[in-house]
Amino acid sequence: MHSFWRLLNKPRIDDWSPLAKFFYADDALNIIAQELDSFDGRRDPERCSQLVSKLRQAQDRVLHIISEMVLICFPNENERTGRDYRVKFPDEIVHDNLPGQLWFGAECLAAGSNIVDREAESESIRPMAKTFVRHLEKLRDQLKEQAIRDPSHYPDSIRTQLQVFDRLFAEFEFAYVSAMVPVKSVREYDRQLDVAVLFSDCLTRAIKVGYINREQIDDCDPNVIIALPRLAIVWGLLYYPDGALDVKKDKDAFSEMFRHFHKLLIIVRNLLLTLSAEELCQLELKLVTGKCDSIINSPKIEMDQHKLIERNSNEYDPRDDFPEPGIGYVMRNPRCSQLIPLNAEKSECCDRSLYGNSDSLIHRLFVCVAGIADQLQTNYSSEVRKVLKMVLQPVESVPVYEISGKTAPIPENEEETGVEVRETLPLPTFVGVRWVPDSECEQCTACSSLFTLVRRRHHCRNCGRIFCGNCSTNQIAIPELGYDKKVRVCDLCFDSRIDQSSSPQPQQHLELSPQNSIPSSLSSPIETNNNNLQQQQIKFPDKE
């Protein structure tokens, strides 16, 4: 009797409210899970990989809908568990499929599985995984019951359970990712922000001077990405001495990006202080343009331009490129009208007379500054990319097309609700096709025939426009829009999709790999006693 009541009161299939979407998404997840449980992965590993991939997509879909409910029930950010810790994760970790992968990992851990080479971490987060999985199962049952009663209402019990889920999921996410990949500490993240502030100040100065213009930034000119770190090194040592490149600090207080260049930066700063305004301008131009044609290389101070780049930064000794200053020299700093005495060990400024002439000194500085910047791009590409993104794209605006959750009106025609509507898009609030409202169309889009009591309206599931029955007689499956079964489409869309399907395409075999499962930086082989899960090997990199 209860099953009959559920069948009669289940949400309408074309209802786009979060609870209604959850009802059908959870049913789809259960179907895949039942098929996977009854399937022997040792007989057909490829089919097992396909099922696991579908399972993760379905899990990701369910979690996204639950997250949408959390946003609806708790619109204020202070009511939800913060996700600020994600800024400490590597860029490749935070993506749309992360929630589903975390759920899959939690179920494996709760079932007794161990992450390869992470036995200690697995044992530490296993209780958290079990708590998260148990609460999620309980929440799913409550949400389905509420979807049957009233998909537009969230009682207090549901709100409380959603808030607990949000907290448990955030705690497990941070613990799981921290066990898999290196996560920045608060101090390391603050140092990264100091570097971002330095880059931002130097970008503003470069725009004022004229080295970089707004058009280059808007067009993402590669020259900006190359020139900005170089200028940041020079100007950070000269104009922002108390910032990220404060060489008076201890080496350990430096950002990890510049830590290996601490000694070299001291020597570069001392030489920069000996340059005149004209020489400094010439050096900046060479760093921006990358040209050093007018530089004269003296045989006495000939230096291999590739030595700095090819040598490992951990083994780099700046004394190989810079001769030690002499004893007892007295020279004038063009930026400070005072005499600066030099000694053998603790010189405030290097003796530029050791470099022959002005062009040779500028060439030496160019090679070293460009070498440091290029090594940053090579050895710390992820860090540099994140800093440049914060500087060049401080406010990232991505257009999102959403339809707020609401219950659809009572249909006038049974044909429009007799199909299964199930989204498979990565974000649950994204709708691939926006249907034209019935009230805005009085005639067929194709033949322009007026709609009457006899000639009814029919929506094309592919384009969303309204047609009469004669112009929408075909049916076809559209998996990418969530229609796994055949649904009504207009003749034009039918012909178009038939032409696409008839064109020759290379065969592709779906395999479980880091691309369609957990990304390479967040994946690890998971050992399990279950035959199906034993087939899946998900690789994690070694923790640094």
N, C-alpha and C positions, 0 to 999 in steps of 0.2 A: 504493500500500500504506500509506503514511504517512497519507493522508487517511482511509482505511478505519479505521486504528487510532485516529485522532482522533475519528472518528464513534462508535466503540464505547466509547471511554473518556471522552467528554466528561462534565462534571458533570451531575448530575440537575437538572432544571428547578426543582424545589421545594426545592433546597438553598440555604439562606440564608447560607452562609458567604461572606465577602467575595470569595474567589477565584472561587467559583462564580457569584456575582452579577456579578463583573467579566467573566467569560467571555461571558455573554449580553449585558451592557451594551456590551461592545466590539464584538460582532457587530452589534448594532443600530446602533452608530455607523458601522461600515464600510458597512452597507447604505445609510444616509443619505448618506454621503460619496460612494459610487459613483453614486448617483442624481443628486447635485448635480454631479458631474464630467461626467456624460453629458447634462446638461440645459442648454439654451440659454436663459439668463436674459433675453435681449432679446425673445424671443417671448412669454414669459409672466412678466412681472415679479412678479405677485402670487404665483404658484406658487414662484418663486425665493425670495421673502421667507419663505414658509412653510417651505421646505426649510432655509434658513439658520437660521430660528428653531428648527427641530427639531434641526439640527446642534449648535447651542449648548446646547440642553437635554441632548442626548446626551453632549456633551463635559463638561458640568457634572456629569452623573451619573457618568461614568467617573472624573473627578478626585475626587469625593466618596468613591467606593469606595476609591481608592488612598489617600486621606487616612485612611480607616478602617483600612486595613492598616498604615499608619505608626503609628497609635495602638496597634494590637495588638502590633506588633513592638517598639515603643519606648514602653512605658507611662510611663517617667519623663520628665518635662518637660525635664530637662537633656540628654537624649539626642537631642531633636529641635531643629530650628532655631527660635529664638524668633520670635514674631510680635508682640512688644511695640511695634514701630514702627507698628502699626495705630492706636494711640491718637492718633497725629498726623494721621491721615487725617480728612477730613470725614465726618460721620455717614452721609450718603447713599451713601458709597462702599462701606462694609463691609456686605455682604449675602450671602445664600446663593448667588446666581448669579455672584458675582465670579470664582471660579476658572474657570468655563467661558468667561467673557468674556476673561480673561487668556490662556487657551489660544488662543482665536480671534485675538486681537491678536498673539500670538507667531507664529502661522502666517502671518498677513498680512505681518508684518515680515520673517520668514525668507524669504518668497517674493519679496521685493524691493519691497514696498509702502512707501509713505511716509504718515505721518499728516499731514493737511493743516495747514499753519501750524506744523508741528513737525518740519521736515526735519532740523534739527541734532540734536534729541532722538532722532529715528528712527535716524539713523546711529550715534549713541552706544550705543543699546541693541540694535541689530540683531545684533551678535555674540552677545550674551547670549541673545537670542531663538532664534537658530539652535542654540546649544548646548542650550538647554532642550528644543526640539522634537526634536532628534536623540536625546537621552537618553530622552525620553518615548516615542518610537516603539520604541526598543530595550527599554524597560521593559515596554511593552504586550505585546510578543512573548514575553518571558520569563514574564510573569504568566499568559498564556494557556497556555503549555506546562506551567507548574506546576499550573494548574487541571486540566489533563487527567491529570497524573500523580497528584497528591494535593492536593485543595483545602483540606485541613486542616493542611498543613505548610508552613512558610516556611524554606527552606534559607538558609545564610549568604550565598550569592550574591544571593538575592532581598533579604535584609535590607540588604545593602550598597548595592544599587541603589536601594532605597526611601529610604535615608538620603541618598544623593546627590541623588535627585529632590527631597526635601524642602528641601535647601539651595538647589538651583538655582531651584526655584519661588519660594522666599521672596525670593531676590535679584532675580529678574525682577519679582516683584510690586511690590517697593518702587521699583525703577527705573522701571517702567512708570507706576505711579500718580503718582510724583513728577514725571514728565514731563508728565502730563496736568492735574493740579490742584495748587494751592499746598499744600505740606506744611509743617507747623510745624517750626521748629528746636527743638533741645533747650532753649534758653533761653526761647523763646516758650512751650513746653509747661510749663516750670517756673513761668512767670508765671501761666499758666492754673491750675495747681494751687494757687498762692498765693491766687488768687481763690476757688477751691473751698474752701480752708481757711477763708477769711474768711466765706463764705456758711454753712459748716457751724457755725462758732462763733456766728454771729449767729442761726442757726436754733435752736441749743441755748439761747441766751439768750432768744430770743422765746418758747420753750416754757416756760422758767422764769418769765418775767414774766407770761405768760398771753395774749400776742398771738396765738399759734398753738397749736393743740392737736394731739394725735396723730391724732385722727379726721380732721381736715382733711388731714393729710399722707397718710393711708391712702386717703382719697377723692379725692386729687389735686385739692383745691379750687383753682380759679383764683385766689382771693384770696391764697393762699400764694405762688403764682408771681409775683403783682404786688407783694405787700408785702415779700417777702424781699429783693429787690435794693434797695429803698428803705431798709429798715432796715440793710442791709449798708453802704450809703454813710454813713449817720449814725453808726452804731456803729464802722465801720471808721476813721472820722476821730477819734472820741472815745476809744474803749476799746481799739482795736487799732492804735495809731499806727505800729507797726513792721511791720505786715503789708502786704497788697497795696496799701493806700491810704496809704502813707507819703509824704506830700507833700514831705518833705524830700529825697526822691530826685530825681534828674534826670528830666525828662520821658521820655527814651528808656528809662529803667529801668522805666517803668510798663507794665502789661499793655496790649495793643493796645485792649482794650475801654475803658479809662479814659484812654488817652493824650491824647485830644483835649480832655479835661475837666480837665487838670492845673491850670490857673490858676483855673478856677471852683471846683475842690475846695479850693484854698487859701483862697479867700474864704469858702466855706461853712464850712470848719473854724473859721476865725477868728470867724465869727458864732455858730457853735454853742457856742463857749467862753463867750460872753456870756450864754447862757440860764441861767436858774435851773432847778432840778430840776422844778418844776411846769411851766414853759414847755417844757422838753424832753419831758416826758411828754405834754403836749398836742400837740406836734409829732409825736411817735411815733404817737399815736392817729390823727391826721389822715392820716398816711402809710399806716397799716394799713387804716383804713376808707375813705380817699379822700374824706372829707367835710370841707369847709371853710366851713360855713354861718355860723359865728360870727365870721368874720374881717372886720375893718373895713378897707376899702381907702381910704387917704387920697389925696385928689386930687394931693397933692404927689408921692407916690411910686407913682402908679397905673402898673401894668405889665401889658402884654398877656400873659395866661396862656399863650397859644399861641405866643408868640414863640420860646421855647426849643425847642419841639418842631418847629416849622415850619422854623426856620433850620438850615442845614446845619452839622453839627458842626465841619467844617473852617473855616468862616467865623465861627464863634461867638466873640464877644468878651464875656467876663463883665463887663467894665467898663460895658457898656450897661445891665446890670440892677442893678449895685451902684455907688452913688456912692462916690467916693474918701473915705476918712476924713479928718477935719480935722487941723490941725496943733496940737500941744501939748495934746491931750486927755489927761486922766488918768482912768482908770476902774478899777473893781474887778471882777475875775473871780469870780463866785459860787462856782466850783469851786476856786479858789486864793485863799487869804487873803493876797493881796499886791496892791499897786498895779502896774498895767501902763502904762508911758508909751507914748504913740503919737506917731509922726512921719509925715511926708508919704509917704515912700517905703517904709520897712521897718517896718511896724506889726505887732506880734504879734497884735493883735486889732482888729477893725473897730469903729467907733463906732456903737452901736445907737441913739444919739439922732437919727441921720440918718433913721431909719425911722419916726418918729412915735410909735408905741406898740407894745406887745407883740404885739397881734394882727397888725399890719402886718408886723412882723419875722417872725413865725411863718408868715404867708402867703407872704412872699418866699422863705423857706427851703423851704416845702412845694412851691412851684411849681418851684424850681430842682432840688431833690432828685428830685421826681417826674419832672421833665423829663429829667434824666440817666438815670434808671432806664428811662423809656419809650424813650429813644433807644437804649439798650442792647438792649431787646427788639426794636427795629425794625432797627437797623443791624448788630447782631451777634447775630441770633436764633440762629444755629447755635451760637455760643460759649456764649450764655446757656443754651441748651437742654442742652448737654453738661455745663455746670457744675451746673445744677439736677438733672440726672439723677444725677451723682455724689453730690450731697448728699441728695436725697430718696429715691434708690434705690441706696444704696451697694452692696448685694449683691442682684443681680437673680437670682432663682431662677425658672427656667422649667421646668415639668414636661416631661420627655422620656420617651417610651415607646419603649424599645429592646428588641430581641431579640438577644442575643449570638450571634455567628456560630458555627454548629455544623452538622455534617452530619446530614441528616435520616435517620431509620431506614429500613430496607428496606421498601418499601410492600407491602401485602398486596393491593393492587388497582390494576390498570393504569389505571383511569379517572382516578385522582387525579393521575397524572403525565403524562398525555398532552396537556397544554396548555402553551403558552408562558407562562412567568411572567417578566415584565420590568417592574420598577418604573420609574415616571416621576416619582416624588416628588422634591422638591428635595434632601432629605437622605436618603442611602442607608440609614442605620440606622433610619429611621422606617418602620414598617410600618402601613399604613392599616387592615388588618383582622387581628385576632388569631384564629387558628383554634383551635377547641375541640379538645383532644387526644382521640384515639380512646378512650383508656382512661377518660375522664371521662364518656362518653355511651354508654349501653347501649340506648337506644331512640330512635326518630325524634322530632325536636323538634316536628314538626307533628302526626303521627297517633299518636305514642306506641307504635308497633309495635316489638317487640323485634327486635334484630338477630340474625340467624342465619347459618349458612353460605350460605344462599340469599339472604337479605335483607341486602345489604351496606351499608356506610356510604358516604355521599357528602357532601363538604363543599360548602357554598354559597360561591362565590368572592366574593360581595358582603357577606355578614354573618358568614361564618366558622363558622356552626353546622352541625350534622350532621343529615342527613335520609336517608330511604330513597329508593330509586329512583323510586317512584311520586310522591313529593312534591318531586322535583327533576328533572323531565323537560325543563325549558326551558333554553335556552342564549341568552346575550346577551353582547355585547362591553362591557367596562368600561374604557375608556381611562384614566380618572383613577386606577385602581388598577394599571395596568400590563398589562391584558389587552386587547390590540388585536384578538385573535381572539375568536370566541364561546366562552364557557366555561359550565360548569354552574352554575346558580343555582336556589335554591328557588322555589316558585311564588309565595310572598308577595313576595319581592324582585323577581321578574320582573314581577308586576302593578304593583308600585310604580314601577319604572323605566319601564314602558310608559306609565303615567299621566303621569309627568314629561315624557317625550319627546313625548307627544301634546298637551301644553299649548302654546299659542302663545308663541313667543319671538322677539324681534327678531333679524333677521339681523345677524351680525357678520362683518366681513372682517378677517382677520388680516394686519396690516401690520407691517413692521419699524419699530419706533419706539423711543425711549428707554425706554418702559415695558416692552417685551418683549425688549429687547436690552441695551445698555449704558446705565446711568442717565445723565441729562443732565449731571451733574457729572463723569462719567468717560467720556463718549463723544466721538468725533471722526470726521469723515469720513476714510475710509482709501482712498487711491488705490492701485489695483492694476491689473496688466495682464490679470488673469483676467476673462473676460466676466461670470462669475457674481458675483464680488466687486465688480465695478464698479457693480452695481445697488444696493449697500447704502451708504447715507450715514448715518454715525453721528456725531453732533455733539458736539464738545467745547467748553466755554466757553473764552474767552481766559484765558490764565494771568495772574494778577494780578502 
